[in-house]
């Protein structure tokens, strides 16, 4: 890995020792769209930004899994009853724990212990009994060039005779269906690693002790921290098999991670060691029009802002990635997702969409749709896509260049100490002018009203106007577009990002979404008729507002379908409160990828 050392040694924006590499197995599962340099620098734990800044920590717990492991330690090593163990972990935590997080931690611990009983029963048939081990394992190798360490975070078990070793990965909800590179790396740590007496994440090298007996069987098991979810055995092999798979398939990947490579601004930027000096991350002081930094560095998006306006507790529980359910009727959500995925694939080709791309639903070959959606979803989505053809952004007059479908746009506001994320549906230039397009599907009539009213309904447009006006894409001019597709027609609304009236409406809208959020440290629940459909309601200890009817939810005279989030009727322009709730109800609440 000499090339990696050469790349980071003497870097003008870094200080410290580039020769210490502490690679967490979880870093091996990152996608090609993630920032490679962030991962490489995260693994180089003895390198720091040359420009020193005081690290500010969140005044609340941001890593609920840490509370789970603390409580399980008390249960497994001290015999404490599970509820008492959770209470002790919460009471003794350095940071405040949100009441909803405490509810989830209790549920997660019970789910883990249920899974442990299942695993014990399965192993009993093989004559194997496992006991918890306090000391984690680490693989480390020192050379004249560098110190390399491979680590894994989770829970460790072994048989009393040392013949069987098992590692249990904690998954915040459902288990996965496929083995990933990190699983093979973890298995290698279990097989070849020594027990750490020193601190695995601080010491270099880590003081270790050898085992008295060599293992014969290595297991890696994923435990979903949800009731009645069966644990899944990911690896069950001999040490020799584990070592062979790691060296042949995973070690080259691990070496590549430590080197780095491309940069892709995104959510990683908030904690990146090159954040202050990275040329790929625009810095725009005052983007959010906030006077001072908040409690610590945070990340904000329009989606997060809308959830906060509906209920601060909901926004917080999603932010710490507690498992979310999708109690809404998924038809409208699936339709929107399917249409967006189709458009992304189609526009990545760099040519206009045409009728030939949309064969009849009964055709044997559905074209682009074949790999994206089911025939039923295609039949529902096709009318919207046919309407899109008339307003396809890659068609029409003008020379279209620099087409980018579904990019991630990250911008840092140093005045607020907030990383802002946006996900435009399409960026392109027409005769050199930047065009920023958002696309929506709806069964209702098209949005209308003043610029301010449209921005209330679709605040992504307001953020887009501010991003353009602040020069995030180069020049400070461009057009923000909203394409609205119905089953019968499509229409595009356009807003000039250089128009002072447009920018004033955009500033007001974003200010409405960020000011209270930026200073909040309590994230109190705001019960309402939407509680029954909240994806994190099962963790919220606040009394729910009873649902007295199965009909629409009314907000400011706007009728909203509680199952789909779609607006059924509105006497006039849709208010911001109604639009926020509609978006929050209708947004897909997939199982966010947890940190481990």
C-alpha positions in Angstrom: 0.0 0.0 0.0 3.0 2.3 -0.6 1.0 4.2 -3.2 -1.6 5.1 -0.5 1.2 6.4 1.8 2.8 8.5 -0.9 -0.6 10.1 -1.8 -1.3 11.2 1.7 2.2 11.8 3.1 3.0 15.5 3.1 -0.5 16.5 2.0 -0.7 20.3 2.4 -4.1 20.3 4.1 -3.3 17.4 6.6 -1.1 16.9 9.6 -0.2 13.7 11.5 1.0 10.3 10.6 -0.3 8.8 7.3 1.3 5.4 8.1 -1.4 4.3 10.6 -4.3 2.6 8.8 -7.3 1.4 10.9 -9.8 0.1 8.5 -13.3 -0.7 9.7 -14.9 -3.6 7.8 -18.1 -1.6 7.2 -16.1 0.7 4.9 -15.9 -2.1 2.4 -19.5 -1.9 1.4 -19.5 1.6 0.0 -20.8 2.1 -3.5 -19.1 3.7 -6.5 -21.1 6.9 -6.0 -19.7 7.4 -2.5 -16.6 9.5 -1.9 -13.5 7.4 -2.1 -11.2 10.0 -0.5 -13.5 10.3 2.5 -13.2 6.5 3.2 -9.4 6.5 2.7 -9.0 9.4 5.2 -11.4 7.9 7.7 -9.2 4.8 7.7 -6.1 6.9 8.4 -7.0 7.7 12.0 -3.7 9.5 12.8 -4.3 12.2 10.1 -6.2 15.4 10.9 -7.0 18.6 9.1 -4.1 21.1 9.3 -6.5 23.9 10.1 -7.5 23.0 13.6 -11.1 23.6 14.7 -12.8 22.7 18.0 -14.9 19.6 17.6 -18.5 20.3 18.7 -20.6 17.3 19.7 -24.3 16.9 19.5 -26.0 17.5 22.8 -28.1 14.4 22.2 -27.3 10.7 21.5 -26.7 10.2 17.8 -25.7 6.5 17.9 -28.5 4.4 19.4 -26.7 1.2 18.7 -24.1 2.2 21.3 -26.8 2.2 23.9 -27.9 -1.2 22.8 -24.5 -2.7 23.2 -24.0 -1.0 26.6 -27.3 -2.5 27.9 -26.5 -5.9 26.4 -23.1 -5.9 28.2 -24.9 -5.4 31.5 -27.3 -8.3 30.6 -24.8 -10.8 29.4 -21.8 -10.1 31.7 -23.5 -8.9 34.9 -26.9 -10.6 34.8 -28.9 -7.4 34.9 -32.6 -7.7 33.8 -33.0 -6.1 30.3 -35.3 -3.2 31.2 -33.1 -2.3 34.1 -30.0 -2.5 31.9 -31.6 -0.2 29.4 -32.5 2.3 32.1 -28.9 2.2 33.4 -27.4 2.7 29.9 -29.7 5.7 29.3 -29.2 7.3 32.7 -25.4 6.9 32.4 -25.1 8.1 28.9 -23.0 11.2 28.4 -25.5 12.8 26.0 -29.2 13.3 26.4 -31.3 10.4 25.0 -34.6 11.3 23.2 -37.5 9.4 24.8 -38.3 7.8 21.4 -34.7 6.5 21.2 -35.0 4.9 24.7 -38.2 3.1 23.5 -36.4 1.7 20.5 -33.3 0.6 22.5 -35.5 -1.4 24.9 -37.2 -3.0 21.9 -33.9 -3.7 20.2 -32.4 -5.4 23.3 -35.4 -7.7 23.7 -35.2 -8.6 19.9 -31.5 -9.4 20.2 -32.0 -11.6 23.2 -34.8 -13.4 21.4 -32.5 -14.0 18.4 -29.8 -15.2 20.8 -32.1 -17.9 22.1 -32.8 -19.0 18.6 -29.1 -19.2 17.8 -28.4 -21.1 21.0 -31.1 -23.7 20.1 -29.7 -24.1 16.6 -26.1 -24.6 17.9 -27.2 -27.0 20.6 -28.1 -29.5 17.9 -24.4 -29.4 17.0 -23.3 -29.8 20.6 -22.0 -26.2 20.7 -22.6 -23.8 23.5 -21.4 -20.2 23.0 -20.6 -17.6 25.7 -20.2 -13.9 25.3 -16.7 -12.5 25.1 -15.8 -9.1 26.5 -12.7 -8.5 24.3 -13.1 -7.6 20.7 -10.6 -8.9 18.1 -8.3 -7.0 15.8 -6.1 -8.0 12.9 -2.9 -5.8 12.8 0.3 -6.0 11.0 3.3 -3.6 11.4 6.0 -3.1 8.8 8.6 -0.5 8.0 6.1 1.2 5.8 2.9 1.4 8.0 0.8 -0.1 10.7 -2.4 -1.8 9.3 -5.4 -2.7 11.4 -8.7 -4.3 10.4 -11.5 -4.0 12.9 -15.2 -5.0 13.2 -17.9 -3.5 15.4 -20.5 -5.8 16.9 -20.8 -8.6 19.5 -18.3 -11.4 20.1 -19.0 -15.0 21.2 -17.0 -18.3 21.5 -17.2 -21.8 22.7 -15.4 -22.6 26.0 -12.9 -24.9 24.2 -12.1 -22.2 21.6 -13.2 -24.3 18.7 -16.1 -22.1 17.5 -16.0 -18.3 17.2 -19.0 -16.2 16.3 -19.5 -12.5 15.5 -23.0 -11.0 15.6 -23.6 -8.0 13.4 -26.4 -5.7 14.6 -28.9 -4.6 12.0 -31.4 -1.9 13.0 -34.3 -3.7 11.4 -34.4 -6.3 8.7 -31.6 -8.6 7.7 -30.0 -8.5 4.3 -30.5 -11.1 1.5 -26.9 -11.2 0.3 -23.4 -11.5 1.7 -21.3 -8.3 1.3 -17.5 -7.8 1.3 -17.6 -6.6 4.9 -19.0 -9.9 6.0 -16.0 -11.7 4.6 -13.7 -9.2 6.2 -15.4 -9.6 9.6 -15.0 -13.4 9.3 -11.3 -12.8 8.7 -11.1 -10.7 11.8 -12.9 -13.4 13.8 -10.6 -16.1 12.4 -7.2 -14.3 12.4 -7.7 -11.5 14.9 -6.3 -11.5 18.4 -8.2 -10.3 21.5 -7.7 -6.7 22.2 -6.7 -5.7 25.7 -6.0 -2.1 24.5 -8.5 0.3 22.9 -9.3 -0.9 19.4 -10.2 2.6 18.1 -7.6 4.7 19.9 -4.4 2.7 20.4 -1.8 2.2 17.7 -0.7 -0.6 17.9 -3.4 -2.2 20.0 -2.2 -4.4 22.9 -3.5 -7.9 22.3 -3.4 -11.3 23.9 -3.1 -14.7 22.1 -5.7 -17.5 22.3 -4.9 -20.8 23.9 -6.7 -22.8 21.2 -7.0 -22.4 17.5 -10.6 -22.2 16.1 -12.1 -24.8 13.8 -15.3 -23.1 12.9 -16.0 -19.4 12.1 -19.5 -17.8 12.0 -20.7 -14.4 11.2 -24.4 -13.9 12.0 -26.6 -10.8 11.3 -29.2 -10.0 13.9 -32.1 -7.8 13.0 -33.1 -5.8 16.0 -36.8 -6.2 15.3 -39.2 -8.6 17.0 -39.7 -12.0 15.4 -37.0 -11.4 12.8 -34.9 -14.5 12.5 -31.1 -14.0 12.6 -29.3 -14.9 9.4 -26.0 -16.8 9.2 -23.8 -15.0 6.7 -20.6 -17.0 7.1 -20.1 -20.5 8.6 -16.8 -21.9 7.4 -13.4 -23.1 8.5 -10.6 -20.6 9.2 -8.8 -21.8 6.1 -11.9 -21.1 3.9 -12.4 -17.7 5.5 -8.7 -16.8 4.9 -8.8 -17.9 1.3 -12.0 -15.9 0.5 -10.6 -12.8 2.2 -7.2 -12.8 0.5 -8.6 -13.6 -2.9 -11.7 -11.4 -3.0 -11.7 -8.8 -0.2 -8.1 -7.8 0.5 -7.7 -6.1 -2.9 -10.8 -4.1 -2.2 -9.5 -3.2 1.2 -6.3 -2.0 -0.3 -8.2 0.2 -2.8 -10.3 1.8 0.0 -7.1 2.9 1.8 -5.8 4.5 -1.4 -8.9 6.6 -2.2 -9.5 8.1 -5.6 -12.5 10.0 -6.8 -14.4 12.6 -4.8 -18.1 12.7 -4.6 -19.6 15.4 -2.4 -22.5 14.2 -0.3 -23.5 13.4 3.3 -19.9 12.3 4.0 -18.7 15.9 3.7 -20.0 16.8 7.2 -17.3 14.7 8.9 -14.6 14.7 6.2 -11.1 15.8 7.1 -10.7 17.7 3.9 -14.1 19.5 4.2 -12.5 23.0 4.6 -10.2 22.6 1.7 -12.0 20.4 -0.8 -12.5 22.1 -4.2 -15.4 19.8 -4.9 -17.5 21.0 -2.0 -18.8 24.6 -2.5 -18.8 26.8 0.6 -21.5 29.4 0.7 -21.7 31.4 3.9 -25.2 32.7 4.5 -26.9 30.2 2.2 -29.5 29.4 4.9 -29.6 33.0 6.2 -28.8 31.9 9.8 -26.9 34.3 12.0 -24.7 31.8 14.0 -23.7 28.1 14.2 -26.1 25.8 16.0 -25.2 23.2 18.6 -22.8 21.3 16.3 -22.3 20.6 12.6 -25.4 19.2 11.1 -26.9 18.1 7.7 -30.1 19.5 6.3 -32.3 18.8 3.3 -35.7 19.8 2.2 -37.0 16.4 3.2 -35.6 16.7 6.7 -37.1 20.2 6.9 -40.6 19.1 5.9 -40.5 16.3 8.5 -39.5 18.8 11.2 -42.3 21.1 10.3 -44.8 18.3 10.7 -43.3 17.0 13.9 -39.8 17.6 15.4 -39.8 14.2 17.1 -40.5 12.5 13.8 -37.6 14.4 12.2 -35.2 13.5 15.0 -36.1 9.8 15.1 -35.6 9.5 11.4 -32.3 11.5 11.6 -30.8 8.9 14.0 -32.1 6.2 11.7 -34.5 4.4 13.8 -36.4 1.7 11.8 -39.3 3.2 9.9 -42.5 1.6 8.7 -44.5 2.5 5.7 -48.2 2.5 6.9 -49.4 4.5 3.9 -51.0 2.9 0.8 -48.0 2.5 -1.3 -49.6 2.8 -4.7 -48.9 6.5 -5.2 -45.5 6.2 -3.7 -44.5 3.3 -5.9 -45.9 5.1 -8.9 -43.7 8.2 -8.2 -40.6 6.1 -7.5 -41.2 4.0 -10.7 -41.6 7.1 -12.9 -38.5 8.8 -11.4 -36.4 5.7 -11.9 -37.6 5.3 -15.5 -36.8 8.9 -16.2 -33.3 8.7 -14.6 -32.3 5.7 -16.8 -33.8 7.3 -19.9 -32.1 10.6 -19.4 -28.7 9.1 -18.6 -28.7 8.0 -22.3 -28.3 11.7 -23.2 -31.1 11.7 -25.8 -34.8 12.7 -25.8 -37.4 10.2 -24.7 -39.7 9.0 -27.5 -42.8 6.9 -28.0 -40.6 3.9 -28.9 -39.4 3.9 -25.3 -42.9 3.2 -24.0 -44.3 0.0 -25.6 -47.8 -1.1 -24.9 -48.2 -2.7 -21.4 -48.9 -6.1 -22.9 -45.7 -6.2 -24.9 -43.2 -9.0 -24.3 -40.4 -6.4 -24.0 -41.2 -3.4 -21.9 -37.9 -1.6 -22.9 -36.4 0.5 -20.2 -39.1 -0.5 -17.7 -38.2 -4.2 -17.9 -35.4 -3.9 -15.4 -37.0 -1.2 -13.2 -40.6 -2.1 -12.4 -43.2 -4.8 -12.6 -45.6 -5.0 -15.5 -48.4 -3.7 -13.1 -46.3 -0.7 -12.1 -45.5 0.0 -15.7 -49.1 -0.1 -16.7 -49.9 2.5 -14.0 -46.8 4.7 -14.7 -47.0 4.7 -18.5 -49.7 7.4 -18.9 -47.5 9.8 -16.9 -44.4 8.9 -18.9 -46.4 9.4 -22.2 -47.4 12.8 -20.9 -43.7 13.5 -20.2 -42.7 13.1 -23.9 -44.1 16.5 -24.8 -41.9 18.3 -22.2 -38.8 16.1 -22.1 -35.9 18.3 -21.1 -33.6 16.7 -23.7 -35.9 17.6 -26.6 -37.0 21.0 -27.9 -34.9 23.9 -29.4 -31.5 24.8 -28.1 -28.3 22.9 -27.7 -28.5 20.6 -24.7 -25.2 19.8 -22.9 -23.8 18.6 -19.5 -26.8 16.3 -18.8 -26.7 14.9 -15.3 -29.6 12.8 -14.0 -30.3 12.5 -10.2 -27.0 14.0 -9.0 -26.3 14.7 -5.3 -25.5 18.3 -4.7 -23.7 19.1 -1.4 -23.0 22.7 -0.2 -21.5 23.7 3.1 -22.7 26.9 4.9 -19.9 27.8 7.3 -21.9 30.6 8.9 -24.5 28.1 10.0 -22.2 25.1 10.2 -24.7 23.1 8.2 -24.1 20.8 5.2 -27.0 21.2 2.8 -28.0 18.4 0.5 -30.1 18.5 -2.6 -31.1 15.9 -5.2 -32.3 17.5 -8.4 -34.0 15.2 -10.8 -32.0 16.6 -13.7 -29.3 19.2 -14.4 -28.5 20.3 -17.9 -27.5 23.3 -19.9 -29.4 24.7 -22.8 -27.4 27.0 -25.0 -25.0 27.3 -22.1 -27.7 28.3 -19.5 -28.1 26.1 -16.4 -31.5 24.4 -16.1 -32.4 22.7 -12.8 -35.4 20.5 -13.1 -37.6 18.9 -10.5 -40.3 16.4 -11.6 -43.5 15.4 -9.8 -46.4 13.1 -10.6 -49.9 13.8 -9.4 -53.5 13.0 -10.1 -54.6 16.5 -9.2 -54.6 19.7 -11.3 -51.2 21.4 -11.7 -49.8 23.5 -8.8 -50.5 27.2 -9.2 -50.5 30.6 -7.5 -47.8 33.0 -6.9 -44.1 32.1 -6.8 -44.2 32.0 -3.0 -47.2 29.7 -3.0 -45.6 27.3 -5.5 -42.4 27.3 -3.4 -44.5 26.4 -0.3 -45.9 23.4 -2.2 -42.5 22.4 -3.7 -39.7 23.9 -1.5 -37.1 22.0 -3.5 -37.6 24.8 -6.0 -36.8 27.5 -3.4 -33.5 25.7 -2.5 -32.6 25.3 -6.1 -33.0 29.0 -6.8 -30.7 29.8 -3.8 -28.1 27.3 -4.9 -28.0 28.8 -8.4 -28.0 32.4 -7.2 -25.1 31.7 -4.8 -23.0 30.4 -7.7 -22.9 26.7 -6.6 -22.9 25.6 -10.2 -20.5 28.3 -11.5 -22.3 31.4 -12.6 -25.1 32.9 -10.6 -27.8 32.7 -13.3 -30.1 29.9 -14.4 -33.6 28.6 -14.5 -35.4 26.4 -12.0 -38.1 24.2 -13.6 -41.0 22.1 -12.1 -42.3 19.4 -14.4 -45.7 18.2 -13.3 -47.0 15.0 -14.9 -50.6 13.9 -14.7 -52.1 10.9 -16.5 -53.3 13.1 -19.3 -50.8 16.0 -19.7 -47.5 17.5 -18.4 -46.6 21.1 -17.9 -43.4 22.9 -16.9 -43.3 25.9 -14.6 -40.1 28.0 -14.9 -38.5 30.4 -12.4 -35.6 32.7 -13.2 -33.0 32.4 -10.4 -31.8 35.9 -11.1 -35.2 37.5 -10.5 -35.1 39.4 -7.1 -38.8 38.5 -6.5 -38.0 34.8 -7.0 -35.0 34.9 -4.7 -37.0 36.8 -2.0 -39.7 34.1 -2.1 -37.0 31.4 -2.0 -35.3 33.0 1.1 -38.5 33.2 3.0 -39.5 29.6 2.3 -36.1 28.2 3.3 -36.0 30.4 6.4 -39.4 29.0 7.4 -38.0 25.5 7.3 -34.6 25.9 9.0 -34.7 28.6 11.7 -36.6 26.6 14.4 -34.9 23.3 13.4 -31.4 24.9 13.8 -31.8 25.8 17.4 -33.9 22.9 18.6 -32.4 20.5 21.1 -35.5 18.8 22.5 -37.4 17.7 19.4 -40.7 17.4 21.2 -43.5 15.5 19.6 -46.3 17.4 18.0 -49.3 15.0 18.0 -51.9 15.3 15.3 -54.2 13.2 13.1 -51.2 12.1 11.1 -49.7 10.2 14.1 -51.5 7.0 13.0 -49.6 7.1 9.7 -46.2 8.2 11.1 -43.4 5.8 10.1 -41.7 6.1 13.5 -44.9 6.3 15.7 -44.2 3.0 17.4 -41.1 4.5 19.1 -42.8 7.8 20.1 -43.9 7.8 23.8 -46.1 10.9 23.3 -49.9 10.3 23.5 -51.3 10.0 20.0 -54.2 12.1 18.8 -57.0 9.6 18.3 -58.0 9.0 14.7 -61.8 9.6 14.8 -62.4 8.9 11.1 -61.1 7.0 8.2 -61.7 10.0 5.9 -59.3 12.7 4.7 -57.1 14.8 7.0 -58.0 18.4 6.7 -55.3 21.1 7.0 -56.1 24.7 6.3 -59.1 23.6 4.3 -57.0 21.2 2.2 -58.1 17.5 2.2 -55.3 15.0 2.3 -55.6 11.2 1.8 -54.0 9.8 5.0 -53.2 6.5 3.2 -51.3 8.0 0.2 -50.5 11.6 1.2 -52.2 12.8 -2.0 -54.1 16.0 -1.9 -57.8 15.3 -2.7 -59.2 18.8 -2.7 -58.2 22.3 -2.1 -60.4 25.4 -2.1 -57.5 27.6 -3.1 -53.7 27.6 -3.1 -52.2 24.9 -1.0 -50.6 26.2 2.2 -47.2 25.3 3.4 -48.6 23.3 6.3 -50.7 21.2 4.1 -47.9 20.7 1.5 -45.5 19.6 4.3 -47.9 17.0 5.6 -48.8 15.8 2.2 -45.2 15.3 1.3 -44.3 13.7 4.7 -47.2 11.2 4.4 -46.5 10.3 0.8 -42.7 10.1 0.9 -41.3 6.5 0.7 -40.0 5.4 4.0 -37.6 2.7 3.1 -35.2 1.1 5.5 -32.4 3.5 5.6 -29.0 1.9 5.5 -27.7 2.0 9.1 -24.1 2.7 9.9 -23.5 -0.9 10.9 
